[in-house]
């Protein structure tokens, strides 16, 4: 639900305020971002172990995935017409990119 357009208004307000309000930034990190990253790390560490990835590489990979989503949300907010017109396709495109890289689709 976080990725639905209806939530962008709230996301826009929170992100803009976090840029200037250190207390809100710390609260957001502690209460939203850090728990989300930790949950993703736990899942990804299991998968990464199967792939022979080290712990730090797995932790950085989780953050790279997170930053892609935040970046796409910011681009959408800024009015990118491709993202606005095709937002519903973003999860599938990201999943394919993450699982298959830039190779042809399976």
C-alpha positions, 0 to 999 in steps of 0.5 A: 500500500505504501507504493500506491499514489494516494500515499505520496502526499503524506510521503512528500510532507514527511520527506520534505520535513525530514530534510530540515528537522533532525528530530523527525529524521531520527524518529523516521529512521528509528521507527520506520526505516531501521526496522524495515531494513532489519526485517529485509536484512534477516530475509536477505541474509538467508538468501545471500548465504545460499549465493555465497554473499558476505554479510556486509554485501547483503546489508548493502544490497538491502540498502541499494534496493531500498534506495531504488524504491525511495528514488522512484517515489521521489521521481514520481512526486517530481512529476515523471510522466513515465512513472505516473502513467505506469506506476502499477508496473514498477513492482514487476519491473523491479522484481525482474531487474533484481532477480535477472539483472539486465539480462533478457527476461526468462 
